[in-house]
Amino acid sequence: MNVLLNLAAKDLRLMSRDTMGMFFIVGMPVLMGVLFGLIGVSMSGGGSGPIRLAVCDEDGSAASAQFVQNLRDGGSVDLSTDLAREAALRSVRRGRFAGVIIVPAGFGRTAGMFWEEGPALEVGVDPTRRAEAGMIEGLIMQAMGELTFARFRDPAALRPLLDQSRERMLSDEAMPPAVRAILGGFLGDLDRFMGALEEVDADDAATTQAGEAEVLADAPADRGPAMQFARIERIDVTASPTGNETLDRLVQRPGASAWDLSFPSAMLWGALACAAGFAVTLVRERTQGTLLRLQLSPVSRAQIVAGKGLACLLAVLAVNVFMLVLGLLLGLRPGNYALLVLAMVCVAFCFVGIMMLMAVLGTSEEAVGGAAWGANVVMAMFGGGMIPLLFMPAFLQTLSNLSPVKWGILALEGAIWRGSTLAEMLPICGVLLAIGAAGLLIGTAIFNRRLSRA
């Protein structure tokens, strides 16, 4: 163990003397985190293209199906209706959707009847998509307005509902008598109006109703008293859905900020810089004869590689801790520090393996340095290190699964603001550990083969 620590300390001292290398390891993550954080503070906006929403229809009525269809017909929205509540909430936490709309059971009994107080529609929005929350509620109100007009265009279906509403009001002792009388008279007049419509010829009625709907749709919003077409209840998508109170308390729910979005990618840039920097030092030691002198000493090749890996691991962790402290000073508030430590360790191990792969991309410092940073740019470009994953089109988000940067960002975001549980973090951490292990095995095997030929 002393040998490994001494080798790691030697590599860390050599790296600290490389001014340009230290800039990429420390300076670049700071610039990325602060710059994109300031951009996020000064402006807010959603991604381009349709808003991706998950809709859970727990009512299963004709009215709820019509409401979902109205949402889809409203444009500027990409709906997914095949997920249950918990799966939809989990997908929003992971950034697959901008938000979720849950249509509760019993929705169809009062939907489109603005004088009735039915169950509230539940709406959860990704904390990083706050700018789109108002747009989502606007789409809901538009869809509910169309559902209301559809109710009035079907008198035969609406009249039984009017009778039920009037009976409930007459039996509601908590309602003031004056209000009961006004609403009762209104519903009675409305029922007689619907009865008259049923007696009119179907074609004439359709023409008349279409004209009335057009007039209502074109009427200014400030005419007459405001009507609430739908009650909306906002839900916290970052809350743990396990039902376990101990686990729910463990997963804190801090308010999201621009720093929550920018610092995970900035921390990954530090890991990328460490991997490239230590890959170059490994090649430099081989070309300058340092590795040959180490081999002549009582140190095995396995210890040399392990020492280099330990130094890279410690460097990545140090950069991540430094970025975390800086983020805390700026307002970053991680949701779960225990899971954040787990994510940071898994990210560090992953990029130790990537460092070993980078070290065998060429036989000279220039070749390895150029290839390593070229690979870094590609991994960052497709993994969310340059453009946040939630702003990418769907096909790029699918392609990003091949980049370890994406998995690193998902792990850090899960602990910082997505409210991921341990069960949700384990698959992501497993991918990071698998990439690191594969990189170590393949890179070490190729590196040892080259040393044997030298």
Solvent accessible surface area in square Angstrom, and as a share of the most:
residue,aa,sasa,rsa
1,M,154,0.69
2,N,113,0.58
3,V,52,0.30
4,L,41,0.20
5,L,83,0.42
6,N,102,0.52
7,L,15,0.07
8,A,1,0.01
9,A,39,0.30
10,K,43,0.18
11,D,5,0.02
12,L,60,0.30
13,R,128,0.47
14,L,68,0.34
15,M,8,0.03
16,S,67,0.43
17,R,171,0.62
18,D,48,0.25
19,T,115,0.67
20,M,121,0.54
21,G,14,0.14
22,M,65,0.29
23,F,88,0.37
24,F,60,0.25
25,I,7,0.04
26,V,46,0.27
27,G,19,0.18
28,M,45,0.20
29,P,0,0.00
30,V,37,0.21
31,L,99,0.49
32,M,28,0.12
33,G,0,0.00
34,V,42,0.24
35,L,100,0.50
36,F,75,0.31
37,G,0,0.00
38,L,96,0.48
39,I,75,0.38
40,G,34,0.33
41,V,93,0.54
42,S,93,0.60
43,M,127,0.57
44,S,94,0.61
45,G,41,0.40
46,G,32,0.31
47,G,22,0.21
48,S,111,0.72
49,G,59,0.57
50,P,80,0.51
51,I,9,0.04
52,R,75,0.27
53,L,0,0.00
54,A,1,0.00
55,V,1,0.01
56,C,4,0.03
57,D,58,0.30
58,E,76,0.34
59,D,36,0.18
60,G,65,0.63
61,S,36,0.23
62,A,91,0.70
63,A,14,0.11
64,S,0,0.00
65,A,57,0.44
66,Q,75,0.33
67,F,0,0.00
68,V,14,0.08
69,Q,75,0.33
70,N,11,0.06
71,L,2,0.01
72,R,100,0.37
73,D,96,0.49
74,G,29,0.28
75,G,33,0.32
76,S,77,0.50
77,V,17,0.10
78,D,66,0.34
79,L,21,0.11
80,S,26,0.17
81,T,71,0.41
82,D,120,0.62
83,L,42,0.21
84,A,73,0.57
85,R,71,0.26
86,E,75,0.34
87,A,26,0.21
88,A,0,0.00
89,L,20,0.10
90,R,79,0.29
91,S,8,0.05
92,V,0,0.00
93,R,3,0.01
94,R,100,0.37
95,G,12,0.11
96,R,120,0.44
97,F,3,0.01
98,A,1,0.01
99,G,0,0.00
100,V,0,0.00
101,I,0,0.00
102,I,0,0.00
103,V,0,0.00
104,P,17,0.10
105,A,71,0.55
106,G,6,0.06
107,F,8,0.03
108,G,13,0.12
109,R,169,0.62
110,T,24,0.14
111,A,5,0.04
112,G,3,0.02
113,M,3,0.02
114,F,62,0.26
115,W,35,0.12
116,E,35,0.16
117,E,137,0.62
118,G,17,0.16
119,P,51,0.32
120,A,12,0.09
121,L,2,0.01
122,E,28,0.13
123,V,2,0.01
124,G,0,0.00
125,V,29,0.17
126,D,0,0.00
127,P,28,0.17
128,T,28,0.16
129,R,21,0.08
130,R,147,0.54
131,A,47,0.36
132,E,7,0.03
133,A,13,0.10
134,G,50,0.48
135,M,106,0.47
136,I,0,0.00
137,E,43,0.19
138,G,40,0.38
139,L,25,0.13
140,I,0,0.00
141,M,66,0.29
142,Q,86,0.38
143,A,1,0.01
144,M,4,0.02
145,G,8,0.07
146,E,67,0.30
147,L,7,0.03
148,T,4,0.02
149,F,50,0.21
150,A,31,0.24
151,R,37,0.13
152,F,48,0.20
153,R,112,0.41
154,D,68,0.35
155,P,16,0.10
156,A,64,0.49
157,A,51,0.40
158,L,1,0.01
159,R,79,0.29
160,P,65,0.41
161,L,28,0.14
162,L,0,0.00
163,D,52,0.27
164,Q,87,0.39
165,S,0,0.00
166,R,59,0.22
167,E,113,0.51
168,R,114,0.42
169,M,14,0.06
170,L,116,0.58
171,S,84,0.54
172,D,57,0.30
173,E,166,0.74
174,A,95,0.74
175,M,37,0.16
176,P,76,0.48
177,P,102,0.64
178,A,67,0.52
179,V,63,0.36
180,R,50,0.18
181,A,71,0.55
182,I,122,0.62
183,L,48,0.24
184,G,14,0.14
185,G,38,0.37
186,F,80,0.33
187,L,0,0.00
188,G,11,0.11
189,D,80,0.41
190,L,20,0.10
191,D,19,0.10
192,R,155,0.57
193,F,88,0.37
194,M,0,0.00
195,G,10,0.10
196,A,54,0.42
197,L,20,0.10
198,E,80,0.36
199,E,153,0.68
200,V,70,0.40
201,D,86,0.44
202,A,79,0.61
203,D,107,0.55
204,D,81,0.42
205,A,10,0.08
206,A,61,0.47
207,T,99,0.58
208,T,67,0.39
209,Q,19,0.08
210,A,59,0.46
211,G,33,0.32
212,E,76,0.34
213,A,21,0.16
214,E,111,0.50
215,V,104,0.60
216,L,103,0.51
217,A,75,0.58
218,D,108,0.56
219,A,40,0.31
220,P,64,0.40
221,A,113,0.88
222,D,125,0.65
223,R,172,0.63
224,G,59,0.57
225,P,123,0.78
226,A,107,0.83
227,M,100,0.45
228,Q,110,0.49
229,F,51,0.21
230,A,8,0.06
231,R,94,0.34
232,I,42,0.21
233,E,90,0.40
234,R,160,0.58
235,I,40,0.20
236,D,71,0.37
237,V,2,0.01
238,T,10,0.06
239,A,31,0.24
240,S,10,0.07
241,P,42,0.26
242,T,68,0.40
243,G,65,0.63
244,N,78,0.40
245,E,124,0.56
246,T,92,0.54
247,L,45,0.23
248,D,39,0.20
249,R,169,0.62
250,L,93,0.46
251,V,3,0.02
252,Q,101,0.45
253,R,125,0.45
254,P,41,0.26
255,G,61,0.59
256,A,13,0.10
257,S,43,0.28
258,A,22,0.17
259,W,25,0.09
260,D,2,0.01
261,L,39,0.20
262,S,7,0.04
263,F,0,0.00
264,P,0,0.00
265,S,18,0.12
266,A,0,0.00
267,M,0,0.00
268,L,1,0.00
269,W,17,0.06
270,G,0,0.00
271,A,0,0.00
272,L,1,0.00
273,A,2,0.01
274,C,0,0.00
275,A,0,0.00
276,A,1,0.00
277,G,16,0.16
278,F,0,0.00
279,A,0,0.00
280,V,25,0.14
281,T,9,0.05
282,L,0,0.00
283,V,1,0.01
284,R,68,0.25
285,E,7,0.03
286,R,57,0.21
287,T,73,0.42
288,Q,116,0.52
289,G,18,0.17
290,T,30,0.18
291,L,1,0.01
292,L,110,0.55
293,R,146,0.53
294,L,32,0.16
295,Q,57,0.25
296,L,144,0.72
297,S,41,0.27
298,P,136,0.86
299,V,26,0.15
300,S,57,0.37
301,R,78,0.29
302,A,73,0.56
303,Q,59,0.26
304,I,8,0.04
305,V,13,0.07
306,A,44,0.34
307,G,0,0.00
308,K,2,0.01
309,G,8,0.08
310,L,38,0.19
311,A,0,0.00
312,C,0,0.00
313,L,43,0.21
314,L,74,0.37
315,A,11,0.09
316,V,0,0.00
317,L,41,0.20
318,A,59,0.46
319,V,8,0.05
320,N,0,0.00
321,V,75,0.43
322,F,96,0.40
323,M,0,0.00
324,L,22,0.11
325,V,76,0.44
326,L,39,0.19
327,G,0,0.00
328,L,55,0.27
329,L,143,0.71
330,L,69,0.34
331,G,30,0.29
332,L,0,0.00
333,R,127,0.46
334,P,5,0.03
335,G,4,0.04
336,N,8,0.04
337,Y,107,0.41
338,A,68,0.52
339,L,12,0.06
340,L,1,0.01
341,V,90,0.52
342,L,57,0.28
343,A,0,0.00
344,M,11,0.05
345,V,67,0.39
346,C,4,0.02
347,V,0,0.00
348,A,0,0.00
349,F,62,0.26
350,C,0,0.00
351,F,0,0.00
352,V,7,0.04
353,G,0,0.00
354,I,12,0.06
355,M,0,0.00
356,M,1,0.00
357,L,63,0.31
358,M,4,0.02
359,A,3,0.02
360,V,14,0.08
361,L,91,0.46
362,G,11,0.11
363,T,87,0.51
364,S,42,0.27
365,E,48,0.21
366,E,139,0.62
367,A,48,0.37
368,V,0,0.00
369,G,16,0.16
370,G,50,0.48
371,A,42,0.32
372,A,0,0.00
373,W,67,0.24
374,G,37,0.36
375,A,36,0.28
376,N,0,0.00
377,V,56,0.32
378,V,79,0.46
379,M,30,0.13
380,A,0,0.00
381,M,89,0.40
382,F,62,0.26
383,G,0,0.00
384,G,3,0.03
385,G,3,0.03
386,M,65,0.29
387,I,94,0.48
388,P,38,0.24
389,L,27,0.13
390,L,15,0.08
391,F,67,0.28
392,M,14,0.06
393,P,69,0.43
394,A,63,0.49
395,F,142,0.59
396,L,45,0.23
397,Q,38,0.17
398,T,94,0.55
399,L,77,0.38
400,S,0,0.00
401,N,64,0.33
402,L,147,0.73
403,S,5,0.03
404,P,12,0.07
405,V,0,0.00
406,K,25,0.11
407,W,49,0.17
408,G,0,0.00
409,I,6,0.03
410,L,23,0.12
411,A,0,0.00
412,L,0,0.00
413,E,10,0.05
414,G,2,0.02
415,A,1,0.01
416,I,0,0.00
417,W,6,0.02
418,R,12,0.04
419,G,7,0.06
420,S,9,0.06
421,T,4,0.02
422,L,86,0.43
423,A,75,0.58
424,E,17,0.07
425,M,0,0.00
426,L,98,0.49
427,P,80,0.50
428,I,17,0.09
429,C,4,0.02
430,G,36,0.35
431,V,48,0.28
432,L,0,0.00
433,L,76,0.38
434,A,62,0.48
435,I,51,0.26
436,G,0,0.00
437,A,41,0.31
438,A,46,0.36
439,G,1,0.01
440,L,43,0.21
441,L,134,0.67
442,I,90,0.46
443,G,0,0.00
444,T,32,0.19
445,A,50,0.39
446,I,53,0.27
447,F,3,0.01
448,N,43,0.22
449,R,120,0.44
450,R,66,0.24
451,L,17,0.09
452,S,71,0.46
453,R,189,0.69
454,A,109,0.85
